[in-house]
């Protein structure tokens, strides 16, 4: 690789590094990620359906009340 090619690669890498640094420096760590996205799915019927199905699945994995009384 010629010195000119190396210089060009280094310049590209430096530009990419500067871009990444600006993203990291601009990141607001004062709030946890989950607080930043809170309310994102508010009033979303698809999200509500997903939560309902997840709840039903978790409840289906629990032993029923009759089998709990026997143990």
PDB file of N, CA, C and O in Angstrom:
ATOM      1  N   UNK A   1       0.858  -1.174   0.000  1.00  0.00           N
ATOM      2  CA  UNK A   1       0.000   0.000   0.000  1.00  0.00           C
ATOM      3  C   UNK A   1       0.905   1.239   0.000  1.00  0.00           C
ATOM      4  O   UNK A   1       1.882   1.309   0.746  1.00  0.00           O
ATOM      5  N   UNK A   2       0.570   2.183  -0.827  1.00  0.00           N
ATOM      6  CA  UNK A   2       1.396   3.387  -0.939  1.00  0.00           C
ATOM      7  C   UNK A   2       1.103   4.341   0.218  1.00  0.00           C
ATOM      8  O   UNK A   2       0.049   4.246   0.847  1.00  0.00           O
ATOM      9  N   UNK A   3       2.016   5.245   0.497  1.00  0.00           N
ATOM     10  CA  UNK A   3       1.770   6.227   1.562  1.00  0.00           C
ATOM     11  C   UNK A   3       0.513   7.062   1.312  1.00  0.00           C
ATOM     12  O   UNK A   3      -0.191   7.413   2.259  1.00  0.00           O
ATOM     13  N   UNK A   4       0.230   7.379   0.072  1.00  0.00           N
ATOM     14  CA  UNK A   4      -0.969   8.161  -0.244  1.00  0.00           C
ATOM     15  C   UNK A   4      -2.235   7.362   0.086  1.00  0.00           C
ATOM     16  O   UNK A   4      -3.206   7.915   0.602  1.00  0.00           O
ATOM     17  N   UNK A   5      -2.215   6.064  -0.214  1.00  0.00           N
ATOM     18  CA  UNK A   5      -3.363   5.218   0.103  1.00  0.00           C
ATOM     19  C   UNK A   5      -3.559   5.094   1.616  1.00  0.00           C
ATOM     20  O   UNK A   5      -4.683   5.120   2.117  1.00  0.00           O
ATOM     21  N   UNK A   6      -2.448   4.960   2.323  1.00  0.00           N
ATOM     22  CA  UNK A   6      -2.523   4.890   3.785  1.00  0.00           C
ATOM     23  C   UNK A   6      -3.075   6.181   4.373  1.00  0.00           C
ATOM     24  O   UNK A   6      -3.908   6.150   5.279  1.00  0.00           O
ATOM     25  N   UNK A   7      -2.619   7.298   3.866  1.00  0.00           N
ATOM     26  CA  UNK A   7      -3.110   8.590   4.350  1.00  0.00           C
ATOM     27  C   UNK A   7      -4.616   8.719   4.106  1.00  0.00           C
ATOM     28  O   UNK A   7      -5.352   9.223   4.954  1.00  0.00           O
ATOM     29  N   UNK A   8      -5.056   8.259   2.945  1.00  0.00           N
ATOM     30  CA  UNK A   8      -6.484   8.332   2.637  1.00  0.00           C
ATOM     31  C   UNK A   8      -7.287   7.452   3.591  1.00  0.00           C
ATOM     32  O   UNK A   8      -8.337   7.867   4.080  1.00  0.00           O
ATOM     33  N   UNK A   9      -6.799   6.237   3.859  1.00  0.00           N
ATOM     34  CA  UNK A   9      -7.492   5.334   4.796  1.00  0.00           C
ATOM     35  C   UNK A   9      -7.536   5.926   6.194  1.00  0.00           C
ATOM     36  O   UNK A   9      -8.561   5.855   6.871  1.00  0.00           O
ATOM     37  N   UNK A  10      -6.429   6.509   6.624  1.00  0.00           N
ATOM     38  CA  UNK A  10      -6.383   7.115   7.958  1.00  0.00           C
ATOM     39  C   UNK A  10      -7.373   8.279   8.038  1.00  0.00           C
ATOM     40  O   UNK A  10      -8.056   8.442   9.049  1.00  0.00           O
ATOM     41  N   UNK A  11      -7.453   9.078   6.989  1.00  0.00           N
ATOM     42  CA  UNK A  11      -8.386  10.204   6.977  1.00  0.00           C
ATOM     43  C   UNK A  11      -9.837   9.713   7.087  1.00  0.00           C
ATOM     44  O   UNK A  11     -10.647  10.305   7.800  1.00  0.00           O
ATOM     45  N   UNK A  12     -10.154   8.630   6.377  1.00  0.00           N
ATOM     46  CA  UNK A  12     -11.507   8.065   6.447  1.00  0.00           C
ATOM     47  C   UNK A  12     -11.784   7.549   7.859  1.00  0.00           C
ATOM     48  O   UNK A  12     -12.861   7.786   8.407  1.00  0.00           O
ATOM     49  N   UNK A  13     -10.823   6.851   8.445  1.00  0.00           N
ATOM     50  CA  UNK A  13     -10.991   6.333   9.802  1.00  0.00           C
ATOM     51  C   UNK A  13     -11.128   7.460  10.825  1.00  0.00           C
ATOM     52  O   UNK A  13     -11.932   7.357  11.751  1.00  0.00           O
ATOM     53  N   UNK A  14     -10.368   8.512  10.669  1.00  0.00           N
ATOM     54  CA  UNK A  14     -10.464   9.651  11.585  1.00  0.00           C
ATOM     55  C   UNK A  14     -11.836  10.310  11.490  1.00  0.00           C
ATOM     56  O   UNK A  14     -12.402  10.714  12.506  1.00  0.00           O
ATOM     57  N   UNK A  15     -12.365  10.420  10.293  1.00  0.00           N
ATOM     58  CA  UNK A  15     -13.689  11.018  10.114  1.00  0.00           C
ATOM     59  C   UNK A  15     -14.754  10.142  10.771  1.00  0.00           C
ATOM     60  O   UNK A  15     -15.670  10.648  11.420  1.00  0.00           O
ATOM     61  N   UNK A  16     -14.629   8.843  10.602  1.00  0.00           N
ATOM     62  CA  UNK A  16     -15.585   7.918  11.219  1.00  0.00           C
ATOM     63  C   UNK A  16     -15.474   7.966  12.741  1.00  0.00           C
ATOM     64  O   UNK A  16     -16.493   7.943  13.431  1.00  0.00           O
ATOM     65  N   UNK A  17     -14.277   8.031  13.263  1.00  0.00           N
ATOM     66  CA  UNK A  17     -14.065   8.134  14.701  1.00  0.00           C
ATOM     67  C   UNK A  17     -14.660   9.425  15.252  1.00  0.00           C
ATOM     68  O   UNK A  17     -15.264   9.417  16.324  1.00  0.00           O
ATOM     69  N   UNK A  18     -14.499  10.515  14.544  1.00  0.00           N
ATOM     70  CA  UNK A  18     -15.069  11.791  14.979  1.00  0.00           C
ATOM     71  C   UNK A  18     -16.590  11.709  15.037  1.00  0.00           C
ATOM     72  O   UNK A  18     -17.216  12.253  15.946  1.00  0.00           O
ATOM     73  N   UNK A  19     -17.179  11.021  14.056  1.00  0.00           N
ATOM     74  CA  UNK A  19     -18.629  10.855  14.034  1.00  0.00           C
ATOM     75  C   UNK A  19     -19.099  10.043  15.242  1.00  0.00           C
ATOM     76  O   UNK A  19     -20.083  10.396  15.893  1.00  0.00           O
ATOM     77  N   UNK A  20     -18.388   8.957  15.534  1.00  0.00           N
ATOM     78  CA  UNK A  20     -18.742   8.116  16.681  1.00  0.00           C
ATOM     79  C   UNK A  20     -18.570   8.865  17.999  1.00  0.00           C
ATOM     80  O   UNK A  20     -19.402   8.744  18.898  1.00  0.00           O
ATOM     81  N   UNK A  21     -17.497   9.635  18.115  1.00  0.00           N
ATOM     82  CA  UNK A  21     -17.275  10.416  19.335  1.00  0.00           C
ATOM     83  C   UNK A  21     -18.389  11.424  19.561  1.00  0.00           C
ATOM     84  O   UNK A  21     -18.824  11.626  20.695  1.00  0.00           O
ATOM     85  N   UNK A  22     -18.854  12.056  18.495  1.00  0.00           N
ATOM     86  CA  UNK A  22     -19.920  13.043  18.655  1.00  0.00           C
ATOM     87  C   UNK A  22     -21.209  12.377  19.118  1.00  0.00           C
ATOM     88  O   UNK A  22     -21.980  12.975  19.869  1.00  0.00           O
ATOM     89  N   UNK A  23     -21.450  11.141  18.676  1.00  0.00           N
ATOM     90  CA  UNK A  23     -22.631  10.417  19.137  1.00  0.00           C
ATOM     91  C   UNK A  23     -22.520  10.081  20.619  1.00  0.00           C
ATOM     92  O   UNK A  23     -23.483  10.232  21.370  1.00  0.00           O
ATOM     93  N   UNK A  24     -21.347   9.625  21.034  1.00  0.00           N
ATOM     94  CA  UNK A  24     -21.142   9.246  22.431  1.00  0.00           C
ATOM     95  C   UNK A  24     -21.210  10.475  23.324  1.00  0.00           C
ATOM     96  O   UNK A  24     -21.814  10.424  24.396  1.00  0.00           O
ATOM     97  N   UNK A  25     -20.612  11.556  22.910  1.00  0.00           N
ATOM     98  CA  UNK A  25     -20.611  12.780  23.720  1.00  0.00           C
ATOM     99  C   UNK A  25     -22.012  13.376  23.815  1.00  0.00           C
ATOM    100  O   UNK A  25     -22.347  14.016  24.811  1.00  0.00           O
ATOM    101  N   UNK A  26     -22.820  13.171  22.799  1.00  0.00           N
ATOM    102  CA  UNK A  26     -24.176  13.701  22.798  1.00  0.00           C
ATOM    103  C   UNK A  26     -25.172  12.814  23.513  1.00  0.00           C
ATOM    104  O   UNK A  26     -26.334  13.189  23.672  1.00  0.00           O
ATOM    105  N   UNK A  27     -24.731  11.634  23.950  1.00  0.00           N
ATOM    106  CA  UNK A  27     -25.623  10.691  24.618  1.00  0.00           C
ATOM    107  C   UNK A  27     -25.942  11.181  26.020  1.00  0.00           C
ATOM    108  O   UNK A  27     -25.045  11.530  26.787  1.00  0.00           O
ATOM    109  N   UNK A  28     -27.228  11.202  26.347  1.00  0.00           N
ATOM    110  CA  UNK A  28     -27.684  11.655  27.659  1.00  0.00           C
ATOM    111  C   UNK A  28     -27.861  10.442  28.565  1.00  0.00           C
ATOM    112  O   UNK A  28     -28.836   9.702  28.432  1.00  0.00           O
ATOM    113  N   UNK A  29     -26.921  10.237  29.485  1.00  0.00           N
ATOM    114  CA  UNK A  29     -26.976   9.089  30.389  1.00  0.00           C
ATOM    115  C   UNK A  29     -27.682   9.424  31.691  1.00  0.00           C
ATOM    116  O   UNK A  29     -27.658   8.623  32.626  1.00  0.00           O
ATOM    117  N   UNK A  30     -28.310  10.588  31.772  1.00  0.00           N
ATOM    118  CA  UNK A  30     -28.963  10.974  33.017  1.00  0.00           C
ATOM    119  C   UNK A  30     -30.225  10.160  33.281  1.00  0.00           C
ATOM    120  O   UNK A  30     -30.657  10.053  34.429  1.00  0.00           O
ATOM    121  N   UNK A  31     -30.817   9.591  32.247  1.00  0.00           N
ATOM    122  CA  UNK A  31     -32.012   8.774  32.396  1.00  0.00           C
ATOM    123  C   UNK A  31     -31.722   7.368  31.903  1.00  0.00           C
ATOM    124  O   UNK A  31     -31.003   7.191  30.920  1.00  0.00           O
ATOM    125  N   UNK A  32     -32.278   6.358  32.581  1.00  0.00           N
ATOM    126  CA  UNK A  32     -32.148   4.990  32.063  1.00  0.00           C
ATOM    127  C   UNK A  32     -32.885   4.857  30.727  1.00  0.00           C
ATOM    128  O   UNK A  32     -33.815   5.615  30.450  1.00  0.00           O
ATOM    129  N   UNK A  33     -32.473   3.908  29.912  1.00  0.00           N
ATOM    130  CA  UNK A  33     -33.056   3.743  28.571  1.00  0.00           C
ATOM    131  C   UNK A  33     -34.562   3.544  28.638  1.00  0.00           C
ATOM    132  O   UNK A  33     -35.291   4.043  27.780  1.00  0.00           O
ATOM    133  N   UNK A  34     -35.037   2.821  29.646  1.00  0.00           N
ATOM    134  CA  UNK A  34     -36.466   2.516  29.691  1.00  0.00           C
ATOM    135  C   UNK A  34     -37.303   3.752  29.991  1.00  0.00           C
ATOM    136  O   UNK A  34     -38.473   3.810  29.614  1.00  0.00           O
ATOM    137  N   UNK A  35     -36.721   4.742  30.664  1.00  0.00           N
ATOM    138  CA  UNK A  35     -37.462   5.987  30.890  1.00  0.00           C
ATOM    139  C   UNK A  35     -37.531   6.820  29.609  1.00  0.00           C
ATOM    140  O   UNK A  35     -38.487   7.564  29.390  1.00  0.00           O
ATOM    141  N   UNK A  36     -36.516   6.686  28.777  1.00  0.00           N
ATOM    142  CA  UNK A  36     -36.501   7.438  27.520  1.00  0.00           C
ATOM    143  C   UNK A  36     -37.558   6.934  26.540  1.00  0.00           C
ATOM    144  O   UNK A  36     -38.058   7.701  25.717  1.00  0.00           O
ATOM    145  N   UNK A  37     -37.900   5.642  26.625  1.00  0.00           N
ATOM    146  CA  UNK A  37     -38.885   5.094  25.679  1.00  0.00           C
ATOM    147  C   UNK A  37     -40.269   4.947  26.294  1.00  0.00           C
ATOM    148  O   UNK A  37     -41.199   4.494  25.627  1.00  0.00           O
ATOM    149  N   UNK A  38     -40.413   5.325  27.558  1.00  0.00           N
ATOM    150  CA  UNK A  38     -41.715   5.189  28.223  1.00  0.00           C
ATOM    151  C   UNK A  38     -42.781   5.952  27.440  1.00  0.00           C
ATOM    152  O   UNK A  38     -42.572   7.102  27.052  1.00  0.00           O
ATOM    153  N   UNK A  39     -43.898   5.321  27.217  1.00  0.00           N
ATOM    154  CA  UNK A  39     -45.000   5.951  26.495  1.00  0.00           C
ATOM    155  C   UNK A  39     -44.945   5.789  24.992  1.00  0.00           C
ATOM    156  O   UNK A  39     -45.837   6.260  24.286  1.00  0.00           O
ATOM    157  N   UNK A  40     -43.916   5.132  24.491  1.00  0.00           N
ATOM    158  CA  UNK A  40     -43.765   4.965  23.047  1.00  0.00           C
ATOM    159  C   UNK A  40     -44.954   4.230  22.439  1.00  0.00           C
ATOM    160  O   UNK A  40     -45.384   4.548  21.330  1.00  0.00           O
ATOM    161  N   UNK A  41     -45.481   3.250  23.163  1.00  0.00           N
ATOM    162  CA  UNK A  41     -46.567   2.424  22.629  1.00  0.00           C
ATOM    163  C   UNK A  41     -47.925   2.810  23.199  1.00  0.00           C
ATOM    164  O   UNK A  41     -48.875   2.031  23.124  1.00  0.00           O
ATOM    165  N   UNK A  42     -48.019   3.983  23.756  1.00  0.00           N
ATOM    166  CA  UNK A  42     -49.277   4.414  24.362  1.00  0.00           C
ATOM    167  C   UNK A  42     -50.401   4.401  23.324  1.00  0.00           C
ATOM    168  O   UNK A  42     -50.245   4.912  22.215  1.00  0.00           O
ATOM    169  N   UNK A  43     -51.519   3.816  23.699  1.00  0.00           N
ATOM    170  CA  UNK A  43     -52.716   3.729  22.849  1.00  0.00           C
ATOM    171  C   UNK A  43     -52.474   2.990  21.536  1.00  0.00           C
ATOM    172  O   UNK A  43     -53.145   3.258  20.539  1.00  0.00           O
ATOM    173  N   UNK A  44     -51.520   2.063  21.531  1.00  0.00           N
ATOM    174  CA  UNK A  44     -51.235   1.272  20.334  1.00  0.00           C
ATOM    175  C   UNK A  44     -51.949  -0.072  20.471  1.00  0.00           C
ATOM    176  O   UNK A  44     -51.565  -0.882  21.314  1.00  0.00           O
ATOM    177  N   UNK A  45     -52.980  -0.326  19.660  1.00  0.00           N
ATOM    178  CA  UNK A  45     -53.750  -1.562  19.812  1.00  0.00           C
ATOM    179  C   UNK A  45     -52.919  -2.824  19.566  1.00  0.00           C
ATOM    180  O   UNK A  45     -53.189  -3.857  20.178  1.00  0.00           O
ATOM    181  N   UNK A  46     -51.943  -2.765  18.708  1.00  0.00           N
ATOM    182  CA  UNK A  46     -51.108  -3.935  18.445  1.00  0.00           C
ATOM    183  C   UNK A  46     -50.267  -4.257  19.674  1.00  0.00           C
ATOM    184  O   UNK A  46     -50.117  -5.424  20.034  1.00  0.00           O
ATOM    185  N   UNK A  47     -49.717  -3.234  20.318  1.00  0.00           N
ATOM    186  CA  UNK A  47     -48.937  -3.434  21.537  1.00  0.00           C
ATOM    187  C   UNK A  47     -49.830  -4.009  22.640  1.00  0.00           C
ATOM    188  O   UNK A  47     -49.428  -4.930  23.352  1.00  0.00           O
ATOM    189  N   UNK A  48     -51.030  -3.468  22.777  1.00  0.00           N
ATOM    190  CA  UNK A  48     -51.962  -3.967  23.794  1.00  0.00           C
ATOM    191  C   UNK A  48     -52.284  -5.441  23.547  1.00  0.00           C
ATOM    192  O   UNK A  48     -52.348  -6.225  24.495  1.00  0.00           O
ATOM    193  N   UNK A  49     -52.486  -5.822  22.302  1.00  0.00           N
ATOM    194  CA  UNK A  49     -52.761  -7.216  21.963  1.00  0.00           C
ATOM    195  C   UNK A  49     -51.559  -8.098  22.306  1.00  0.00           C
ATOM    196  O   UNK A  49     -51.731  -9.195  22.836  1.00  0.00           O
ATOM    197  N   UNK A  50     -50.355  -7.633  22.010  1.00  0.00           N
ATOM    198  CA  UNK A  50     -49.145  -8.391  22.343  1.00  0.00           C
ATOM    199  C   UNK A  50     -49.025  -8.595  23.849  1.00  0.00           C
ATOM    200  O   UNK A  50     -48.660  -9.679  24.304  1.00  0.00           O
ATOM    201  N   UNK A  51     -49.331  -7.563  24.618  1.00  0.00           N
ATOM    202  CA  UNK A  51     -49.278  -7.683  26.080  1.00  0.00           C
ATOM    203  C   UNK A  51     -50.325  -8.667  26.580  1.00  0.00           C
ATOM    204  O   UNK A  51     -50.061  -9.444  27.498  1.00  0.00           O
ATOM    205  N   UNK A  52     -51.509  -8.639  25.984  1.00  0.00           N
ATOM    206  CA  UNK A  52     -52.580  -9.560  26.370  1.00  0.00           C
ATOM    207  C   UNK A  52     -52.170 -11.001  26.081  1.00  0.00           C
ATOM    208  O   UNK A  52     -52.356 -11.881  26.922  1.00  0.00           O
ATOM    209  N   UNK A  53     -51.619 -11.243  24.905  1.00  0.00           N
ATOM    210  CA  UNK A  53     -51.197 -12.586  24.543  1.00  0.00           C
ATOM    211  C   UNK A  53     -50.056 -13.074  25.437  1.00  0.00           C
ATOM    212  O   UNK A  53     -50.021 -14.245  25.814  1.00  0.00           O
ATOM    213  N   UNK A  54     -49.137 -12.189  25.771  1.00  0.00           N
ATOM    214  CA  UNK A  54     -48.044 -12.552  26.672  1.00  0.00           C
ATOM    215  C   UNK A  54     -48.566 -12.914  28.049  1.00  0.00           C
ATOM    216  O   UNK A  54     -48.103 -13.878  28.659  1.00  0.00           O
ATOM    217  N   UNK A  55     -49.523 -12.150  28.539  1.00  0.00           N
ATOM    218  CA  UNK A  55     -50.135 -12.412  29.847  1.00  0.00           C
ATOM    219  C   UNK A  55     -50.839 -13.775  29.835  1.00  0.00           C
ATOM    220  O   UNK A  55     -50.699 -14.566  30.768  1.00  0.00           O
ATOM    221  N   UNK A  56     -51.590 -14.033  28.769  1.00  0.00           N
ATOM    222  CA  UNK A  56     -52.290 -15.320  28.650  1.00  0.00           C
ATOM    223  C   UNK A  56     -51.297 -16.484  28.638  1.00  0.00           C
ATOM    224  O   UNK A  56     -51.524 -17.516  29.270  1.00  0.00           O
ATOM    225  N   UNK A  57     -50.195 -16.300  27.911  1.00  0.00           N
ATOM    226  CA  UNK A  57     -49.190 -17.364  27.848  1.00  0.00           C
ATOM    227  C   UNK A  57     -48.584 -17.622  29.228  1.00  0.00           C
ATOM    228  O   UNK A  57     -48.470 -18.771  29.657  1.00  0.00           O
ATOM    229  N   UNK A  58     -48.198 -16.550  29.919  1.00  0.00           N
ATOM    230  CA  UNK A  58     -47.602 -16.724  31.253  1.00  0.00           C
ATOM    231  C   UNK A  58     -48.580 -17.400  32.207  1.00  0.00           C
ATOM    232  O   UNK A  58     -48.184 -18.256  32.998  1.00  0.00           O
ATOM    233  N   UNK A  59     -49.840 -17.024  32.137  1.00  0.00           N
ATOM    234  CA  UNK A  59     -50.845 -17.639  33.008  1.00  0.00           C
ATOM    235  C   UNK A  59     -51.064 -19.103  32.646  1.00  0.00           C
ATOM    236  O   UNK A  59     -51.358 -19.919  33.519  1.00  0.00           O
ATOM    237  N   UNK A  60     -50.923 -19.439  31.374  1.00  0.00           N
ATOM    238  CA  UNK A  60     -51.105 -20.832  30.961  1.00  0.00           C
ATOM    239  C   UNK A  60     -49.957 -21.714  31.456  1.00  0.00           C
ATOM    240  O   UNK A  60     -50.109 -22.934  31.517  1.00  0.00           O
ATOM    241  N   UNK A  61     -48.829 -21.131  31.803  1.00  0.00           N
ATOM    242  CA  UNK A  61     -47.680 -21.890  32.282  1.00  0.00           C
ATOM    243  C   UNK A  61     -47.740 -22.166  33.781  1.00  0.00           C
ATOM    244  O   UNK A  61     -46.995 -23.005  34.289  1.00  0.00           O
ATOM    245  N   UNK A  62     -48.619 -21.467  34.488  1.00  0.00           N
ATOM    246  CA  UNK A  62     -48.758 -21.663  35.931  1.00  0.00           C
ATOM    247  C   UNK A  62     -49.588 -22.918  36.185  1.00  0.00           C
ATOM    248  O   UNK A  62     -50.514 -23.226  35.435  1.00  0.00           O
ATOM    249  N   UNK A  63     -49.241 -23.640  37.256  1.00  0.00           N
ATOM    250  CA  UNK A  63     -50.089 -24.790  37.595  1.00  0.00           C
ATOM    251  C   UNK A  63     -51.469 -24.293  38.023  1.00  0.00           C
ATOM    252  O   UNK A  63     -51.586 -23.218  38.612  1.00  0.00           O
ATOM    253  N   UNK A  64     -52.494 -25.056  37.735  1.00  0.00           N
ATOM    254  CA  UNK A  64     -53.846 -24.622  38.076  1.00  0.00           C
ATOM    255  C   UNK A  64     -54.074 -24.713  39.591  1.00  0.00           C
ATOM    256  O   UNK A  64     -53.298 -25.356  40.298  1.00  0.00           O
ATOM    257  N   UNK A  65     -55.109 -24.085  40.072  1.00  0.00           N
ATOM    258  CA  UNK A  65     -55.389 -23.988  41.505  1.00  0.00           C
ATOM    259  C   UNK A  65     -55.606 -25.363  42.123  1.00  0.00           C
ATOM    260  O   UNK A  65     -55.196 -25.582  43.263  1.00  0.00           O
ATOM    261  N   UNK A  66     -56.234 -26.297  41.416  1.00  0.00           N
ATOM    262  CA  UNK A  66     -56.508 -27.621  41.954  1.00  0.00           C
ATOM    263  C   UNK A  66     -55.216 -28.376  42.250  1.00  0.00           C
ATOM    264  O   UNK A  66     -55.096 -29.019  43.292  1.00  0.00           O
ATOM    265  N   UNK A  67     -54.249 -28.300  41.337  1.00  0.00           N
ATOM    266  CA  UNK A  67     -53.000 -29.037  41.565  1.00  0.00           C
ATOM    267  C   UNK A  67     -52.167 -28.379  42.664  1.00  0.00           C
ATOM    268  O   UNK A  67     -51.378 -29.060  43.318  1.00  0.00           O
ATOM    269  N   UNK A  68     -52.321 -27.084  42.880  1.00  0.00           N
ATOM    270  CA  UNK A  68     -51.579 -26.418  43.956  1.00  0.00           C
ATOM    271  C   UNK A  68     -52.095 -26.839  45.320  1.00  0.00           C
ATOM    272  O   UNK A  68     -51.324 -26.897  46.277  1.00  0.00           O
ATOM    273  N   UNK A  69     -53.398 -27.137  45.428  1.00  0.00           N
ATOM    274  CA  UNK A  69     -53.988 -27.509  46.723  1.00  0.00           C
ATOM    275  C   UNK A  69     -53.500 -28.887  47.155  1.00  0.00           C
ATOM    276  O   UNK A  69     -53.398 -29.157  48.352  1.00  0.00           O
ATOM    277  N   UNK A  70     -53.196 -29.766  46.192  1.00  0.00           N
ATOM    278  CA  UNK A  70     -52.775 -31.127  46.511  1.00  0.00           C
ATOM    279  C   UNK A  70     -51.364 -31.172  47.076  1.00  0.00           C
ATOM    280  O   UNK A  70     -51.052 -32.091  47.834  1.00  0.00           O
ATOM    281  N   UNK A  71     -50.513 -30.241  46.748  1.00  0.00           N
ATOM    282  CA  UNK A  71     -49.121 -30.301  47.206  1.00  0.00           C
ATOM    283  C   UNK A  71     -48.900 -29.625  48.515  1.00  0.00           C
ATOM    284  O   UNK A  71     -47.775 -29.602  49.015  1.00  0.00           O
TER     285      UNK A  71
END
